Amino acid sequence: MKKISTLLSVFLLLIGLGACNKECNEEIIPEPTSLKLNQTAVTLKVGETSQLTATVEPKDQTYTVTFASDKETIATVDQKGLITGIAKGTATITATVGKLSEKCVVTVIEESGGTVTTNELPILNFDPTYDDDKVLNDAEILNHEAQLGRKPQSITLTKGVSFPGFANTDLTITGAIYGLRMKVTKENFIYAFSKESLANCPKTIAMLAEYGFTDLKDKELEDGTPIKEGIKNDDPIISVQLYDYPISDLKSTLVITLSRQPQLEVSHPIITTVEDFPSYTVFSTGDADKIKEFESKLGFRKYKVGESNPDKRNLFFETPDDKMEETNISWVFYINTPGSGPKFINSQLNFIKDERDFKDSKLKEWLAANGFGKNVKVLSDAVVAYDDTGKIYCQIFIEREFSVALLQIVEDSQTTSASEVRRLAGEYYKLMNATRPRSIKDFKLLHQ
């Protein structure tokens, strides 16, 4: 037995030497250093195909890449990388070369277009509950996430900024974070992360439509970043914004930011019969003394020297605490010399909680009581009304950057739009207040 074993070892050694003599003169192919696929996630209908293309480095060598599906009953792949959807479900295609491998998640749907049978978005619960150890224990959220198979996981949004969330990279919506709030504005947020991209996100859009976001508009941020955004059909204080921001741990490309605006602090319900508007007729005279006289006779607001600029005829009047319950206006700023654009009157309202109050019929009563009952238009983000002349209009809107409801009065103009005048009102409010931070680091968890 020992002799046979020895002979076998010698035989194998001779074979190895023979192979070396034959091949040692041939060029040795280096091991591949990189493998990339043209897509890492794809959604197909049953019977639909998609081509996977692999790029291997170094590129001056020839390598053979193999492809395999972990669930051929859902999606198959041939050795040229052509994927075919077989049945509804999720499968993973693995491309391999040498010691390297990359994966592509295939979601096969039976429906056409972007229709979905299960909505994978996080539920719109902006006020989750926590236990004594500050761990999320909201039954509604936990049940929803468990049904989707998303498990608790810390999610890193950017370097040094992580939040507890839920993740399942087999889904289209691979992750979710609940309970975020902007420190300054108290705006509540829910983050979701999709494998789709902004340029091609039919399933994500279909899911949002089921939630009531059916009018998404293409826009750009100040730095040119393309986004989609929209407002919930039945609730104007809830909005959504989509933009590309890949997160490798979640295998996601698209970020879905769901936000709910906070209700503003109010002093009391609207007083429909009080006549407390500033006078645009007196304002038009440009006479500071006449404006002060009018405000004095009106009996609600006090002239504030420190906040006014009499040289520019920009005059500020504030309602003292003991008068706040009698009026709908907290302060008035007569801006005769705005620097750019038309002159206007800016003021803050103390009874508006959110945009839903724009539809309150009592608001129209108050406008009419103050001479602005003509051509009242209730928009999703503002209320516009004209005086009896049809030349002066007021607009009520919420300056979300600082969480205040503003009333602005201005003369109608062919050269300046209402939105531009509204922007000027916001700019002047900023001069009176600190600027608003908006980086990810400005978020905190609700229980912090």
C-alpha positions in Angstrom: 0.0 0.0 0.0 2.9 2.3 0.9 4.5 1.5 -2.5 1.4 2.4 -4.4 1.1 5.7 -2.5 4.7 6.5 -3.3 4.3 5.7 -7.0 1.1 7.9 -7.1 3.0 10.8 -5.6 5.8 10.5 -8.2 3.2 10.3 -11.0 1.4 13.4 -9.9 4.8 15.2 -9.6 5.7 14.3 -13.1 2.4 15.5 -14.4 2.9 18.8 -12.7 6.4 19.2 -14.1 5.2 18.3 -17.5 2.5 21.0 -17.3 5.0 23.5 -16.3 7.3 22.6 -19.1 4.4 23.2 -21.5 2.9 26.4 -19.9 5.7 28.2 -18.2 6.7 29.7 -21.5 3.2 31.2 -21.9 2.2 34.7 -20.6 0.7 34.6 -17.1 -2.7 36.4 -17.0 -2.9 38.7 -13.9 -5.8 38.3 -11.4 -8.6 40.8 -12.1 -8.5 43.8 -9.8 -12.0 45.2 -10.4 -15.5 44.1 -11.5 -18.4 46.5 -12.1 -21.9 45.9 -13.5 -23.8 48.4 -15.5 -26.7 48.1 -13.1 -27.1 46.8 -9.6 -30.9 46.8 -9.5 -33.5 46.2 -12.2 -37.3 45.9 -12.3 -38.8 43.7 -15.0 -42.3 42.6 -16.0 -42.8 38.8 -16.5 -41.2 37.9 -19.8 -39.2 41.1 -20.0 -35.4 41.1 -20.4 -32.5 43.3 -19.4 -28.9 43.1 -20.4 -26.2 43.0 -17.7 -22.8 44.2 -18.8 -19.6 43.6 -16.8 -16.5 45.7 -16.8 -13.3 44.1 -15.6 -10.0 45.6 -14.9 -7.2 45.6 -16.0 -9.0 46.3 -19.3 -6.0 45.2 -21.5 -6.7 41.6 -20.5 -9.5 39.2 -21.5 -11.5 37.6 -18.8 -14.5 35.3 -18.7 -17.3 36.5 -16.4 -19.9 34.0 -15.3 -23.5 34.8 -14.3 -25.8 32.9 -12.0 -29.3 33.5 -10.5 -30.1 32.4 -7.0 -33.8 32.0 -7.9 -34.3 30.8 -11.5 -38.0 30.4 -10.9 -38.2 34.2 -10.6 -35.4 35.4 -13.0 -32.9 33.6 -15.2 -29.6 34.8 -16.7 -27.6 33.4 -19.5 -23.8 33.5 -19.7 -23.9 36.7 -21.8 -25.7 38.5 -18.9 -29.2 38.6 -20.4 -31.7 38.6 -17.6 -35.3 37.3 -18.1 -38.2 37.8 -15.7 -40.0 34.5 -15.1 -42.4 35.1 -12.2 -43.3 37.8 -9.7 -40.7 38.1 -6.9 -37.1 39.0 -6.2 -33.9 37.3 -7.3 -30.2 38.1 -7.1 -27.9 37.8 -10.1 -24.3 37.2 -9.2 -21.5 38.0 -11.7 -18.1 36.3 -10.9 -14.6 36.6 -12.3 -11.6 35.2 -10.5 -12.1 36.0 -6.8 -14.4 39.0 -7.5 -18.1 39.0 -7.6 -20.9 41.7 -7.9 -24.6 41.4 -7.5 -27.7 42.8 -9.2 -31.1 42.5 -7.5 -33.9 41.7 -9.9 -37.5 42.6 -9.0 -40.1 40.9 -11.3 -43.6 42.3 -11.4 -46.7 41.1 -13.1 -48.2 44.5 -13.5 -47.4 46.9 -16.3 -45.7 50.2 -15.8 -44.8 51.2 -12.3 -47.9 49.6 -10.6 -47.1 48.0 -7.3 -49.0 45.4 -5.2 -47.3 46.2 -1.9 -46.4 49.8 -0.9 -42.9 49.7 0.6 -42.8 53.3 1.7 -42.7 54.0 5.4 -46.1 54.9 6.8 -46.7 58.6 7.4 -46.3 58.5 11.1 -44.5 61.7 12.0 -44.9 61.3 15.8 -43.5 57.9 16.7 -43.5 56.8 20.4 -40.4 55.7 22.4 -39.9 53.7 25.5 -38.1 54.9 28.6 -34.7 53.9 27.1 -35.5 56.1 24.0 -36.0 53.1 21.8 -38.8 53.4 19.2 -41.7 51.2 20.3 -44.5 52.5 18.1 -46.6 49.4 17.3 -47.9 50.9 14.1 -44.4 51.5 12.7 -43.0 48.2 14.0 -45.8 46.1 12.5 -45.5 47.9 9.1 -41.7 47.4 9.0 -41.9 43.8 10.1 -44.4 43.0 7.4 -42.0 44.4 4.8 -39.1 42.5 6.3 -37.1 45.6 7.1 -35.2 45.0 10.3 -33.7 47.6 12.8 -30.4 48.9 11.6 -28.3 52.0 12.1 -28.3 54.0 8.8 -25.4 56.4 8.0 -26.6 59.4 5.9 -23.2 61.1 5.7 -19.9 60.9 7.6 -20.4 61.1 11.3 -24.2 61.3 11.0 -26.2 58.1 11.7 -29.7 57.4 12.8 -31.6 54.2 13.9 -33.8 53.0 11.1 -35.0 49.9 9.3 -33.4 48.1 6.3 -34.0 45.3 3.8 -31.9 45.5 0.7 -34.1 42.9 -1.1 -36.8 45.5 -1.5 -37.1 48.5 -3.8 -37.4 50.8 -0.8 -34.4 49.4 1.1 -34.4 51.6 4.2 -36.5 54.0 6.3 -35.8 56.4 9.2 -38.6 57.8 11.4 -38.8 60.5 14.0 -36.5 63.2 12.6 -37.1 66.8 13.4 -35.4 70.0 12.2 -33.9 71.7 15.3 -34.8 75.3 14.4 -38.1 75.0 12.5 -39.5 71.9 14.3 -40.4 70.4 10.9 -40.8 66.6 11.1 -39.2 64.3 8.6 -39.3 60.6 7.5 -36.5 59.4 5.2 -36.8 56.5 2.7 -34.2 55.1 0.3 -35.0 53.5 -3.1 -32.9 51.4 -5.5 -34.4 53.4 -8.3 -32.9 56.7 -9.6 -34.5 60.1 -10.1 -34.4 59.6 -13.8 -36.1 56.2 -13.7 -38.3 55.6 -10.6 -41.7 54.3 -11.8 -42.3 52.1 -8.8 -41.4 54.8 -6.3 -43.7 57.2 -8.0 -46.5 54.6 -8.1 -46.1 54.1 -4.3 -46.1 57.9 -3.7 -49.3 58.2 -5.8 -51.0 55.6 -3.5 -50.1 57.9 -0.6 -51.7 60.9 -2.4 -48.7 62.5 -4.0 -49.9 62.6 -7.6 -48.5 65.9 -8.8 -44.7 65.7 -8.6 -42.8 68.5 -10.4 -39.3 68.5 -11.7 -37.2 71.3 -10.1 -33.6 72.2 -9.2 -32.0 73.2 -5.9 -29.9 76.4 -5.7 -26.8 74.4 -6.5 -28.4 72.9 -9.6 -29.2 69.5 -8.1 -32.3 68.1 -9.9 -35.2 67.1 -7.7 -38.8 66.1 -7.8 -41.2 67.5 -5.2 -44.9 67.6 -4.5 -47.6 68.2 -1.8 -50.0 65.6 -0.5 -53.3 66.0 -2.3 -55.5 66.1 0.8 -53.0 67.7 3.3 -50.9 70.7 2.2 -48.6 70.6 5.2 -47.2 67.2 4.1 -44.8 67.2 1.2 -42.2 65.0 -0.5 -38.9 65.6 -2.2 -36.8 63.2 -4.2 -33.2 63.4 -5.2 -30.2 61.1 -6.0 -27.8 60.5 -3.1 -26.4 56.9 -3.2 -25.9 55.0 0.1 -23.9 51.9 -0.5 -24.9 50.1 2.7 -28.6 50.3 1.6 -27.8 49.6 -2.1 -29.9 52.7 -2.8 -29.6 55.7 -5.1 -32.8 57.7 -4.5 -33.6 59.6 -1.3 -37.3 60.2 -0.5 -37.8 62.9 2.0 -41.3 63.1 3.5 -41.9 66.2 5.7 -44.7 67.6 7.7 -44.7 71.3 8.5 -45.3 72.2 12.1 -48.4 74.0 13.2 -47.6 77.6 14.0 -48.1 79.0 17.4 -51.3 81.0 17.6 -52.7 83.4 20.2 -56.4 82.7 19.6 -58.9 81.7 16.9 -59.6 84.2 14.1 -61.7 87.2 15.1 -63.9 87.7 12.0 -65.3 91.2 12.8 -62.3 93.2 14.0 -61.1 96.0 11.7 -57.3 95.9 12.3 -55.7 96.1 8.9 -53.0 98.7 8.2 -54.1 101.4 5.8 -52.6 101.2 2.3 -54.2 104.6 1.5 -52.3 106.3 4.4 -49.2 104.3 3.5 -49.3 105.6 -0.1 -48.9 109.2 1.2 -45.4 108.3 2.3 -46.0 110.6 5.3 -44.5 108.9 8.5 -46.5 111.2 10.8 -49.8 110.3 9.1 -49.0 106.6 9.4 -48.2 106.9 13.1 -51.5 108.9 13.6 -53.5 106.2 11.8 -51.9 103.4 14.0 -52.5 105.4 17.1 -56.2 105.9 16.4 -56.6 102.2 15.4 -55.5 101.4 18.9 -53.8 98.1 18.6 -50.1 98.6 17.8 -47.3 100.7 19.3 -44.6 102.3 17.2 -41.2 100.7 17.8 -38.3 103.1 17.4 -35.5 100.5 17.5 -37.0 98.4 14.7 -37.9 101.4 12.5 -35.8 103.4 10.0 -37.5 106.8 9.8 -34.9 108.1 7.4 -36.1 105.6 4.8 -39.7 105.9 6.0 -39.8 102.2 7.0 -41.9 102.1 10.1 -42.5 99.2 12.5 -45.5 98.8 14.8 -46.0 95.9 17.3 -49.0 94.7 19.2 -48.4 94.6 23.0 -49.3 91.5 24.9 -52.4 93.1 26.5 -53.9 93.8 23.1 -53.0 90.5 21.4 -56.4 88.9 22.2 -58.2 91.8 20.4 -56.5 91.6 17.0 -55.4 89.1 14.4 -52.1 90.9 13.7 -49.0 90.7 15.8 -47.0 93.5 14.1 -47.0 95.6 11.0 -44.0 96.9 9.0 -44.7 99.7 6.5 -41.8 99.4 4.0 -41.8 102.6 1.9 -38.2 102.1 0.5 -37.6 98.3 0.1 -34.4 98.8 -2.0 -35.9 96.7 -4.9 -39.4 96.1 -6.1 -42.5 97.9 -5.1 -43.2 99.3 -1.6 -45.5 97.1 0.5 -46.8 96.5 4.0 -45.6 93.4 5.8 -47.4 92.0 8.9 -47.6 88.8 10.9 -50.8 87.0 11.7 -51.4 85.3 15.1 -54.3 82.9 14.3 -53.0 80.8 11.3 -51.9 77.3 12.4 -51.1 75.9 8.9 -52.2 76.1 5.2 -55.5 74.2 6.0 -56.7 77.4 7.7 -56.7 79.1 4.3 -59.9 77.3 3.5 -61.7 78.5 6.6 -64.7 80.6 5.5 -64.1 82.8 8.5 -61.0 84.1 6.9 -63.0 85.5 4.0 -65.3 87.2 6.6 -62.3 88.9 8.2 -60.9 90.0 4.8 -64.2 91.5 3.8 -64.5 93.3 7.1 -61.3 95.0 6.3 -62.1 96.0 2.8 -60.5 93.0 0.9 -63.5 91.0 -0.1 -63.1 91.1 -3.9 -61.8 88.2 -6.0 -60.7 86.1 -3.1 -58.6 83.2 -4.3 -57.7 80.3 -2.0 -54.5 78.6 -3.4 -52.6 75.6 -1.9 -49.9 77.9 -0.5 -51.6 81.3 -0.2 -54.8 83.4 -0.1 -55.1 86.4 -2.4 -57.8 89.1 -2.2 -58.4 92.6 -3.7 -59.9 95.8 -2.3 -62.9 97.5 -3.8 -60.7 99.4 -6.3 -59.3 96.2 -7.7 -55.8 97.9 -7.6 -54.6 96.9 -4.2 -54.4 93.2 -3.1 -53.3 91.4 0.0 -51.9 87.9 0.2 -51.7 85.6 3.2 -49.0 82.9 3.2 -46.7 81.0 5.5 -43.0 81.8 5.5 -41.9 78.3 6.2 -38.3 79.2 6.7 -39.2 80.9 10.0 -42.6 79.3 10.7 -44.7 82.5 10.6 -47.9 83.4 8.8 -47.6 86.7 6.9 -50.1 89.2 5.6 -48.7 91.4 2.8 -50.5 94.4 1.2 -49.2 95.8 -2.1 -50.4 97.6 -5.2 -51.1 95.4 -8.2 -48.4 95.8 -10.9 -47.7 94.5 -14.4 -44.0 94.4 -13.7 -43.8 92.5 -10.4 -45.6 89.2 -9.8 -47.3 88.3 -6.5 -44.7 85.5 -6.0 -41.9 88.0 -6.4 -43.5 90.4 -3.9 -44.0 87.5 -1.5 -40.3 86.7 -1.8 -39.5 90.3 -0.9 -41.7 89.9 2.2 -39.6 86.8 3.2 -36.4 88.7 2.6 -37.5 91.5 4.9 -38.5 89.0 7.5 -35.0 87.5 7.3 -33.5 90.9 8.1 -35.4 90.7 11.4 -34.4 87.2 12.3 -31.5 84.7 12.1 -31.0 82.5 9.0 -32.2 78.9 8.9 -29.7 76.0 8.8 -30.7 73.1 6.6 -27.8 70.6 6.6 -28.4 66.9 7.7 -26.6 67.8 11.0 -29.4 70.1 11.8 -31.7 67.1 12.4 -32.3 65.4 15.7 -34.4 62.5 16.8 -37.7 63.4 18.4 -36.7 61.8 21.7 -33.4 63.7 22.0 
